[in-house]
Amino acid sequence: MSKFWNQRTKRLRPYVPGEQPQDQRYIKLNTNENPAPPTPAVLKAMHAAVDDALNLYPDPECRLLKQSIADYYSLAVDCVFVGNGSDEVLAHIFAGLFNPDKPLVCPDISYSFYPVYARLYDIELRTIPLGEAFELDLREYPADNGGVIFANPNAPTSMAVPLDEIEAFLVRNTDSVVVVDEAYVDFGAQSCVELIARYPNLLVVQTLSKSRSLAGLRVGFALGDPALIEGLERVKNSFNSYPLDKVAQAGAIAAFEDVQGFEVAREEVVRIRRQAYLSLLTLGFDVLDSSANFLFARPLFLPAEQVYQGLKDAGVLVRYFNAPRISEYLRITIGTEQEMVVLVEKLNELKAGVMQS
């Protein structure tokens, strides 16, 4: 700790991403990336964007990309905000839309960046416990708050809240911004985008990192009432006027235009997820019903931390959270079919070792 740090920096506890060890080659099932590469159309568009105009700044308004997103979701273009990954979009939301005079409300088990941003922006955070089966019940959320944020499907639990329950909450929560973080929505949940026209306090956040196989490109976006979007633009232009480079904009546009490529890759993840779910049940796991590109599972034959370490020793990375209520669970990203076969093989070996001892 440096004497030159200010008090805010000293109080921070930064977000910890999934580990990226470099000591050997691993099967990475710990960071919720898509196992499919970007589609050929996306790569072609990105290659074409690498030209002699890279000496010029990109469009700071990302107008063509915003129009592509607006067209895809049948929204007006002034309902679209884009940023350098959905994490940056979330940062601007915390900075500009939540009321710091009242507590921000979110689930006790959710995306661990939310409390990080709350500390960064000096926002009081009130957490509402998930149910015993990790369900999120919005009826327990108070209407008097400085804002509400939750992931749907939730991370790391993988479960989703039905659209009608979210709308019921919006009906009674009208005085603060409600942010629904839909990073994984394309893998099986109902999006809230259709509710935007009826609820001016609703903001939907999505990313191209998951279902569109572009985690390395860093493109995220928010959809909402034009007044909310204008607020985000004010924050963005007070921080970084050029968050998305020319190549990222070109690739993101192509990703929205290549609907068939997107659908094929998404359906493959869902198919493999179902196979993996059944395999884990057979192995002796308690597995939550997933609407995401990962499974949240509790091994019954060995403590979760030992399974995590045993898999890592065998060259397979999954995510272990040493945290209350979830320390006996593993979050397992859906990989390729062959990667999931290897995962099951290594788990069988671990289980066989337990049976023999």
C-alpha positions as CSV (number, residue, x, y, z in Angstrom):
1,M,0.0,0.0,0.0
2,S,1.5,3.3,-1.1
3,K,1.4,6.5,1.0
4,F,0.3,8.2,-2.2
5,W,-3.0,6.3,-2.4
6,N,-6.1,8.3,-1.4
7,Q,-8.6,7.0,1.1
8,R,-11.0,5.7,-1.6
9,T,-8.2,3.6,-3.2
10,K,-7.3,2.2,0.2
11,R,-10.9,1.1,0.8
12,L,-11.2,-0.7,-2.6
13,R,-11.4,-4.5,-2.9
14,P,-11.1,-5.1,-6.6
15,Y,-13.0,-7.6,-8.6
16,V,-11.2,-10.9,-9.1
17,P,-11.7,-12.5,-12.5
18,G,-11.4,-16.2,-13.2
19,E,-7.9,-17.4,-13.0
20,Q,-5.7,-17.5,-16.1
21,P,-2.7,-19.7,-15.2
22,Q,0.1,-19.9,-17.7
23,D,2.0,-22.9,-16.3
24,Q,0.5,-25.4,-18.7
25,R,-2.3,-25.7,-21.3
26,Y,-5.7,-26.0,-19.6
27,I,-9.2,-26.7,-20.7
28,K,-10.8,-23.5,-19.6
29,L,-14.3,-24.0,-18.1
30,N,-14.0,-21.2,-15.6
31,T,-14.7,-17.8,-17.3
32,N,-18.0,-18.4,-19.2
33,E,-16.5,-17.8,-22.6
34,N,-18.3,-19.2,-25.7
35,P,-16.6,-22.4,-27.0
36,A,-17.4,-21.3,-30.6
37,P,-15.1,-18.9,-32.4
38,P,-16.5,-15.7,-34.0
39,T,-18.4,-16.4,-37.2
40,P,-16.6,-16.0,-40.5
41,A,-18.7,-12.9,-41.3
42,V,-17.5,-11.3,-38.1
43,L,-13.9,-12.0,-38.8
44,K,-14.2,-10.8,-42.4
45,A,-15.7,-7.5,-41.2
46,M,-12.9,-7.0,-38.7
47,H,-10.2,-7.8,-41.2
48,A,-11.7,-5.2,-43.6
49,A,-11.7,-2.6,-40.8
50,V,-7.9,-2.9,-40.5
51,D,-7.0,-0.4,-43.2
52,D,-5.0,2.8,-43.7
53,A,-7.7,4.8,-41.9
54,L,-6.5,3.5,-38.5
55,N,-4.6,6.7,-38.1
56,L,-8.0,8.4,-37.5
57,Y,-10.2,8.3,-34.5
58,P,-13.3,6.0,-34.7
59,D,-16.8,7.3,-34.6
60,P,-17.2,8.4,-30.9
61,E,-21.0,8.0,-31.2
62,C,-20.8,4.5,-32.7
63,R,-23.7,5.4,-34.8
64,L,-23.7,2.4,-37.2
65,L,-23.4,0.0,-34.3
66,K,-26.2,1.6,-32.4
67,Q,-28.4,1.4,-35.4
68,S,-27.6,-2.3,-35.9
69,I,-28.5,-3.0,-32.3
70,A,-31.6,-0.8,-32.5
71,D,-32.8,-2.6,-35.6
72,Y,-32.2,-6.0,-34.1
73,Y,-34.3,-5.2,-31.0
74,S,-36.9,-3.1,-32.9
75,L,-36.0,0.0,-30.9
76,A,-35.3,3.6,-31.7
77,V,-31.6,4.4,-31.9
78,D,-31.7,6.8,-29.0
79,C,-32.6,3.8,-26.8
80,V,-29.2,2.3,-27.3
81,F,-25.9,3.0,-25.4
82,V,-22.6,1.1,-26.1
83,G,-19.4,0.7,-24.1
84,N,-16.2,-1.1,-23.8
85,G,-17.7,-4.3,-22.5
86,S,-20.8,-4.5,-20.3
87,D,-18.6,-4.0,-17.2
88,E,-17.8,-0.4,-18.4
89,V,-21.5,0.1,-19.1
90,L,-22.3,-1.0,-15.6
91,A,-19.7,1.4,-14.2
92,H,-21.3,4.3,-15.9
93,I,-24.7,3.2,-14.5
94,F,-23.3,3.2,-11.0
95,A,-21.7,6.6,-11.5
96,G,-24.7,8.3,-13.2
97,L,-28.1,6.6,-12.5
98,F,-28.3,5.2,-9.0
99,N,-29.3,7.5,-6.2
100,P,-26.5,7.6,-3.6
101,D,-28.8,9.0,-0.9
102,K,-30.6,5.6,-0.6
103,P,-29.3,2.0,-0.6
104,L,-28.8,0.2,-3.9
105,V,-30.5,-3.2,-3.7
106,C,-29.2,-6.5,-5.2
107,P,-29.1,-10.2,-4.4
108,D,-26.7,-11.5,-1.8
109,I,-25.3,-14.0,-4.4
110,S,-24.8,-12.4,-7.8
111,Y,-22.2,-10.9,-10.0
112,S,-19.4,-9.9,-7.7
113,F,-18.6,-6.7,-9.6
114,Y,-21.7,-5.1,-8.1
115,P,-20.3,-4.6,-4.6
116,V,-16.9,-3.5,-6.2
117,Y,-18.6,-0.7,-8.1
118,A,-20.7,0.2,-5.0
119,R,-17.5,0.8,-3.0
120,L,-15.9,2.6,-5.9
121,Y,-18.7,5.1,-6.2
122,D,-19.5,5.3,-2.4
123,I,-23.0,3.8,-2.8
124,E,-24.5,1.9,0.1
125,L,-25.4,-1.6,-0.9
126,R,-28.2,-3.6,0.6
127,T,-28.3,-7.3,-0.3
128,I,-31.5,-9.4,-0.3
129,P,-30.8,-13.2,0.3
130,L,-31.7,-15.6,-2.4
131,G,-34.1,-18.4,-1.3
132,E,-33.0,-21.7,0.0
133,A,-33.0,-23.1,-3.6
134,F,-31.1,-20.0,-4.8
135,E,-34.3,-18.5,-6.3
136,L,-34.6,-14.7,-6.6
137,D,-37.9,-13.4,-5.3
138,L,-38.5,-9.8,-6.3
139,R,-41.5,-9.6,-3.9
140,E,-39.0,-9.3,-1.1
141,Y,-37.3,-6.2,-2.7
142,P,-38.4,-2.8,-1.1
143,A,-39.8,-0.2,-3.4
144,D,-38.0,2.6,-1.5
145,N,-34.4,2.3,-2.7
146,G,-31.7,4.1,-4.6
147,G,-31.8,1.6,-7.5
148,V,-32.1,-2.1,-8.1
149,I,-29.7,-4.4,-10.0
150,F,-29.7,-8.1,-10.6
151,A,-28.4,-10.5,-13.3
152,N,-31.0,-12.5,-15.2
153,P,-30.0,-15.3,-15.5
154,N,-28.2,-14.9,-12.3
155,A,-24.5,-15.5,-11.9
156,P,-23.1,-17.7,-10.6
157,T,-26.3,-19.6,-9.9
158,S,-27.5,-19.8,-13.6
159,M,-31.2,-19.5,-12.7
160,A,-33.6,-17.0,-14.3
161,V,-36.6,-14.9,-13.1
162,P,-39.7,-15.1,-15.4
163,L,-40.6,-12.0,-17.3
164,D,-44.0,-11.6,-15.6
165,E,-42.3,-11.4,-12.2
166,I,-40.0,-8.7,-13.3
167,E,-42.8,-6.7,-14.7
168,A,-44.8,-7.1,-11.5
169,F,-41.8,-5.6,-9.7
170,L,-41.6,-2.7,-12.2
171,V,-45.2,-1.9,-11.6
172,R,-44.6,-1.1,-7.9
173,N,-41.0,0.1,-8.2
174,T,-41.4,3.3,-10.2
175,D,-39.1,5.9,-8.5
176,S,-35.7,4.4,-9.1
177,V,-33.7,2.8,-11.9
178,V,-34.1,-1.0,-12.2
179,V,-31.1,-2.6,-14.1
180,V,-31.5,-6.1,-15.4
181,D,-28.1,-7.5,-16.4
182,E,-28.8,-9.9,-19.2
183,A,-25.3,-11.1,-20.0
184,Y,-26.5,-14.7,-20.4
185,V,-30.1,-14.2,-21.5
186,D,-29.7,-15.7,-25.0
187,F,-29.1,-19.1,-23.5
188,G,-32.6,-19.7,-22.2
189,A,-34.1,-16.7,-20.3
190,Q,-36.8,-14.2,-21.3
191,S,-35.3,-10.7,-22.2
192,C,-36.9,-7.6,-20.7
193,V,-36.4,-5.6,-23.8
194,E,-40.1,-5.7,-24.7
195,L,-40.8,-3.9,-21.4
196,I,-38.7,-0.8,-22.1
197,A,-41.5,1.1,-23.8
198,R,-43.8,0.7,-20.8
199,Y,-41.3,1.3,-18.0
200,P,-39.0,4.4,-18.3
201,N,-36.9,3.3,-15.3
202,L,-35.9,0.0,-16.8
203,L,-32.4,-0.4,-18.2
204,V,-31.4,-3.7,-19.8
205,V,-27.6,-4.5,-20.1
206,Q,-26.2,-7.0,-22.5
207,T,-22.8,-8.1,-23.9
208,L,-21.3,-9.6,-27.0
209,S,-18.9,-11.6,-24.9
210,K,-21.1,-14.7,-24.3
211,S,-23.6,-15.7,-26.9
212,R,-21.8,-13.9,-29.7
213,S,-18.4,-15.3,-29.0
214,L,-16.6,-11.9,-28.7
215,A,-15.2,-11.8,-25.2
216,G,-11.9,-10.6,-26.6
217,L,-13.5,-7.7,-28.4
218,R,-15.0,-6.0,-25.4
219,V,-18.4,-4.7,-26.5
220,G,-21.4,-4.2,-24.2
221,F,-24.5,-2.2,-24.5
222,A,-27.6,-0.9,-22.6
223,L,-31.1,-0.5,-23.8
224,G,-33.6,1.8,-22.2
225,D,-35.6,5.0,-22.3
226,P,-33.9,7.8,-24.2
227,A,-33.6,9.9,-20.9
228,L,-31.6,7.1,-19.3
229,I,-29.4,6.7,-22.3
230,E,-28.7,10.4,-22.4
231,G,-27.6,10.2,-18.8
232,L,-25.2,7.4,-19.7
233,E,-23.8,9.4,-22.6
234,R,-23.1,12.3,-20.3
235,V,-21.1,10.1,-18.0
236,K,-19.3,8.4,-20.9
237,N,-18.3,11.7,-22.5
238,S,-17.0,12.9,-19.2
239,F,-14.8,9.8,-19.0
240,N,-13.8,8.5,-22.4
241,S,-15.2,9.8,-25.7
242,Y,-13.8,6.9,-27.7
243,P,-14.6,3.7,-25.8
244,L,-14.9,1.4,-28.9
245,D,-12.3,1.2,-31.6
246,K,-13.0,0.9,-35.3
247,V,-12.3,-2.8,-35.5
248,A,-14.6,-3.6,-32.5
249,Q,-17.4,-1.6,-34.0
250,A,-17.1,-3.4,-37.3
251,G,-17.0,-6.8,-35.7
252,A,-20.0,-6.0,-33.4
253,I,-22.1,-4.8,-36.4
254,A,-21.4,-8.0,-38.3
255,A,-22.3,-10.1,-35.2
256,F,-25.8,-8.6,-35.1
257,E,-26.2,-8.9,-38.9
258,D,-25.1,-12.6,-38.9
259,V,-28.3,-13.9,-37.3
260,Q,-27.9,-17.5,-38.6
261,G,-24.3,-17.8,-37.3
262,F,-25.4,-16.5,-33.9
263,E,-28.4,-18.9,-33.7
264,V,-26.3,-22.0,-34.7
265,A,-23.6,-21.3,-32.0
266,R,-26.2,-20.5,-29.3
267,E,-28.2,-23.7,-30.0
268,E,-25.0,-25.8,-29.8
269,V,-24.2,-24.4,-26.4
270,V,-27.7,-25.2,-25.2
271,R,-27.4,-28.8,-26.6
272,I,-24.1,-29.5,-24.9
273,R,-25.4,-27.9,-21.7
274,R,-28.2,-30.5,-21.6
275,Q,-25.8,-33.3,-22.1
276,A,-23.4,-32.0,-19.4
277,Y,-26.3,-31.5,-17.0
278,L,-27.4,-35.2,-17.3
279,S,-23.8,-36.4,-17.1
280,L,-23.2,-34.5,-13.8
281,L,-26.4,-35.9,-12.3
282,T,-25.2,-39.4,-13.2
283,L,-21.9,-38.6,-11.5
284,G,-23.5,-37.6,-8.3
285,F,-23.9,-33.9,-8.5
286,D,-26.7,-31.7,-7.4
287,V,-27.2,-29.4,-10.4
288,L,-29.3,-26.3,-10.7
289,D,-31.6,-25.8,-13.7
290,S,-29.5,-23.5,-15.9
291,S,-30.6,-20.8,-18.3
292,A,-27.0,-19.7,-18.9
293,N,-23.9,-21.0,-20.7
294,F,-22.7,-22.6,-17.5
295,L,-23.8,-25.0,-14.8
296,F,-23.8,-24.5,-11.0
297,A,-23.3,-27.8,-9.4
298,R,-22.6,-29.4,-6.0
299,P,-20.5,-32.6,-6.0
300,L,-21.9,-35.1,-3.4
301,F,-19.0,-37.5,-3.4
302,L,-16.2,-35.0,-2.5
303,P,-16.0,-31.4,-1.2
304,A,-16.2,-28.8,-4.0
305,E,-12.8,-27.3,-3.3
306,Q,-11.2,-30.7,-3.6
307,V,-13.0,-31.4,-6.9
308,Y,-11.9,-28.0,-8.2
309,Q,-8.2,-28.7,-7.2
310,G,-8.3,-32.2,-8.5
311,L,-9.6,-31.0,-11.9
312,K,-7.0,-28.3,-12.0
313,D,-4.3,-30.8,-11.4
314,A,-5.7,-32.8,-14.3
315,G,-5.7,-29.8,-16.6
316,V,-9.3,-28.7,-16.4
317,L,-10.2,-25.3,-14.9
318,V,-13.6,-24.7,-13.3
319,R,-14.7,-21.8,-11.0
320,Y,-14.7,-22.3,-7.2
321,F,-16.1,-19.6,-4.9
322,N,-14.9,-19.7,-1.3
323,A,-17.9,-17.7,-0.1
324,P,-20.9,-18.2,2.2
325,R,-23.7,-20.5,0.9
326,I,-21.9,-21.4,-2.3
327,S,-18.6,-22.9,-1.1
328,E,-19.9,-26.4,-1.9
329,Y,-20.7,-25.5,-5.5
330,L,-18.7,-25.3,-8.7
331,R,-19.5,-23.1,-11.7
332,I,-18.7,-25.0,-14.8
333,T,-18.7,-23.2,-18.2
334,I,-20.1,-25.1,-21.2
335,G,-17.2,-25.9,-23.5
336,T,-17.0,-27.8,-26.7
337,E,-18.4,-31.3,-26.8
338,Q,-14.9,-32.8,-26.6
339,E,-14.0,-30.6,-23.6
340,M,-17.0,-31.7,-21.7
341,V,-16.2,-35.3,-22.4
342,V,-12.7,-34.7,-20.9
343,L,-14.4,-33.0,-17.9
344,V,-16.6,-36.0,-17.3
345,E,-13.7,-38.4,-17.6
346,K,-11.6,-36.5,-15.1
347,L,-14.6,-36.3,-12.7
348,N,-15.1,-40.1,-13.0
349,E,-11.4,-40.6,-12.1
350,L,-11.8,-38.4,-9.0
351,K,-14.9,-40.2,-8.0
352,A,-13.3,-43.6,-8.5
353,G,-10.3,-42.5,-6.3
354,V,-12.7,-41.7,-3.5
355,M,-14.5,-45.0,-3.8
356,Q,-11.2,-46.9,-3.7
357,S,-9.9,-45.0,-0.6
